[in-house]
């Protein structure tokens, strides 16, 4: 390998900033399983206030926050209505079935965006079928390329949920990217949902952690499931301190990630790779090419890391530690 290492496999690969490391070193801590860690409590309050919820609960991962939400909202034998390609199904290892005893029912989602009417049609009430237990959306939609759900779609699905008496959850791992892309407040997205999972360790840059948001009663029930899943982290304020920095400073950096993703996507397109530029709305790019792993290996030999997610699809994810200089070097590798 010659030149710098440019890691575009995910926005989870970032390392803590100096401000994060300092905050972690100085964090005041307690036992969070007893709800006595002041830094964790501060993070939970701040996230809840930002998104307009009564309470929050800090957990090790977005998979855990999503699966705890499913456990709280549903009963065994029910269905979770979700857009095709949803992370809660594709990359959470069958946990909804294993832990909560529920199964997914998919609705079409062109470029990650479901039609509220399709969501309504997916609802099951017959005694001969598994009843609907909840609706889950994903914003941004990872497998569709980091695409954003329009606010009018969120409002339409919320109307369906209210009319049908179903809880509506948001896998908002990258919802801050969605807010930045639309130029709206995070609460403008979150207000449509009964619960939200917000990841701190993706675009926001924290080393570890996600926060689950909801009502006080919902979070009270979630606390028990977090413990059941092994998510009680004791003196977790060391991690929450970095999460606070990410929550306060990370959103301002996302527009630059989006700009760089767009520039890299154009370079890939010009180099002959199949990229749907209309899906490049935030910090992700999916390129279609034959024998993806061979191409990824060739790029890696020159210092550019990407993810071959299928035999013919490669994903690139921009993040705040990719500078313009690193972007230019990545573009040179792709052009060559």
N, C-alpha and C positions, 0 to 999 in steps of 0.2 A: 504494500500500500504506500502510495506517495501522497503528500498533501495532508490537509486536516481531515479529521473524522467528522462526517456530517450525518447525524443520526435522525432520520425521518421515519423511523418505524412507528413511532407513536409520540403523543405529547406527554406520555407518562415517563419518558426517559430523562426529564430534566433533573438537575441536582439543585439542592437548596441554595438560595442566594445568601450573600453574607448577612443581610438583614435577618433572614430566616434563621441562620445559624446562631446569630447573636440572641434572637428572641428565644430560641430553644434552650440556649445555655442559661438564660436568665429567668426562665419560666417558673412561676410559683405553682406548685403542684400539690395534689392531694389524691385520695383514692376515689377515682371516678365511678367505680362500681357502687360506692356509697353516695354518689353524687356530691362528692366533696372536693373535686378538683376545680379551683376557681378559674383556671385558664380555659378548661373545657367548657365550663358554664358560660364564660364570656363569649366563646366562639358560638355556642349554641344560640345564645340570645341574639348575637349580632346577625347570624344567618337568618334566624326567624324574623327579626325586624326588617332586614333587607328584602325578604321575599313576601312579607305580610302574613306570617303565620304566628300562632300562639306559642309554639315551642319547637325545639329541635333536639336531635340526638346524634352525637358524633360516633362514627363507626370506622372500622379499618378500611372498608372498600365500598365501591358502588354496587357490587354484586350483593353485599350484605344488606345495604339500605334498600335496594329493590326487593330482595327476597323477604326481608322483614315486613315491608309494606304489604306484599302479597299475603303473608301469613296473617297479618292483622285484619286485612280487608275481606278475606275469603273464608269459606268453609270447605272441608274436604269433599271432593267429588264435583266441585264447580269448575267453570271455565273462566279463563282470563282472556278477554277480547283485546287483541293487540295488532298493530300493523305488521304485515309480512316483513321478515328480516329484523325483527326487534331484538335488541341485545338481550333482553330478559329470557329469550328462547335460544338464540343463536350461540351465545357465549357465556351462559350462566349454568351450563353443565346439567341441564334437566332438574335444577334445584326446585323449581316450582312444583314438580311432581314428587320429587324425593322428600322434600320437607313439608310442603303444604298440602300435598295430595290433590293438586289441581292441574289442569291441562290448558294449553293455549287454544284459542280459536282465532285464526288469522283473517284479516281483512285486506283487500288490495291496497297498495300504497305506492302509486307511481311517484318516483323520485322521493319516496319516504313520506308522502302526504296522503293520508286516508281521507275518504269522503265521509262526512258525518252520516249520510244516508246509508252507506255500507256498514258503518258501525251499528246503526239502528237495526239493520237487517240481520246482523250477526247475533243479536240478543236471543237467547233461548229461554222459553218458559214451559215447554211441554214436559209432561211427566216422563216421556219416552227419551228425553235427552238430558245431558248434563246441563244444569241451569247456569246462567251467567252470574258470575260473582263480582267482577270488577272490570273496568276498562283501563288500559295502560297505553300511554303514548310515549314517544321518544323524540326529544328535541335538544340538540340536533340529531338527525337520524344517521347513525354511523354507517351502516351497510349501504345506504343510498348515496353516500359520499359526503356526509356532513351537512345535509340539507336542512333547511329551516322550515318549521311549521308556521304558516301564516296565522296571524291572530284571529282572523275570522274563522278559520278551521277549528282552532282551540275553542272559540266561543260556541261553534256549532256542536262539537262533541260534548262540551259541558252541558249544553241544553239537552242533548240526548240522555246523558247520565242523570241529570236532575229529573227528567220526565220518567225515566225508568227506575229511579231509586237505586242507582249503582254508584259506588265510589269510583273516582277518576284519579289515577296516579300518573305522575310524570317521571319517567327516567330522564332526568335533566342533567346527566353527567356533564354535558357541554352546553347547558342552557345559557350560560353567560356568553358563549359564542353566538347563540341565537339572538340574544338581546343586543349584542354589539352589532351584528349584521343588520338588524332591523332598526337600530337607533332608538330602542325603547328601554324602559326600566325593567330590571329583572322581575319586579312585582307585576308588571303588565302581562307577563307570561304566567307567572305562578298563581295569580288570582283565580285562574280557571280550574284549579286542581284542588282535590281534598288532601293530597300528599305529594311531596316532591323529594326526589333524591338529587342532591347537588354534589358533584365530585370536586374536591379541592386539588387533587393530584394530577389532573389532566391540564387543560389550558391555563389554569390559574397558577400552576407551578409548585404546589406544596409537595413534600416528599411522600405523604401518606394521608389518606382519609377522605371520607364523604360524610355529609350531614343529611339526615332524614328530617323533613319538616312536616308539621301537621298540627292538628288541634292538641290541646293538653291531654285529653283522654286518649287520643290516638297514640301520642308519644309515650304515655304511661303504659299502654299495652305493648308498644314496640320495645320498650326497655326490657321486658321479660324475654321477648324473642331474641333480642341482641345477646342476652346472657346465654340463652339456649344454644345459640350458634357459636359461642366462644368469643364474642366481641367485647367482653368486659376487659378493658386494658389498664386498669389501675391508674398509675401516675401518667395518664395520657396527655397531660398538659404540655409535656415536652413536644408532642406532635401537634397539639392544638395551637401552640404558639406560632408555628410555621403556617398553620392553616389560617390564622388571623391575618398574617401578612399577605398570604395569597388572596384572601377575600377582599382585603382593602386595596391592594396594589395590582393584582393580576388583571382585573377587567380592563384597565386602561391600556394594556399591551395587546389586546386581542385583535384590534383593527389592523395592526401591523402584521400579525400572523396571517390574517386573511389576505392582505395585499400581497404578501410574499407567496402564499399558496396560489393565488391567481397568476402571478408572474411565472411560477414554476409550471403551472398547468399549461400556459400558452407555449412555453418552451417544449414541453412534452408533445403537445399537439403539432408544433412546427417540425419536431424531429420525427414525426410519422407515427406516433403512438395514438391509440384510440382513446380520447378523453372527451367526455361530455361536459363541456364548459359550463352548461347551465346548472350542473350539480355542484360546481365549485363555488359554494356560497360562503364557506367559513374557512377552516384551516386544513381541510382534507382534500386529497385528490385520489381518485381511482382511475388507473389506466388499464386498458385491456390490451394484451399482447400474447402471442403464442409462447409457450414454454416459459412462463413467468419466473420460475425459480432459477433457471439458467441465467436469465438477464439480471435478476437480483444478485446472483453470485458474482457476475462480472462487474456490476456496479460496486459491490462490497469490496472487491479487490482493489478498487481505486478510492475507497474511503466513503462512498455514498451508501448508506444503509436504508433500505425500504423493506416492506413486508409483502411477500407473496402469499396472499390470503386464499387464492384458488389457483388452479393450474394455469389460468390465463388472466388473472387480475392481480395488480400490484397497488398497494396503498402507500401514499406519502402523507405524513402529518407534520405540519409546521408548528413551531412552538417558540417561546420567547428567547430561547438560547440559540436560535438560528439567526445570525446577523445577515446584513446585506452582503457582506464579503463571503460568508459561507454559502448563501444562496447563489451568488455568482459562480462559485466553484462547482456547486451541484449542477448548475445549468451547463457549465463547460463539459462536465463528465457526460451528461445526457446527450449533448450535441455531438460528442465524439463517438 
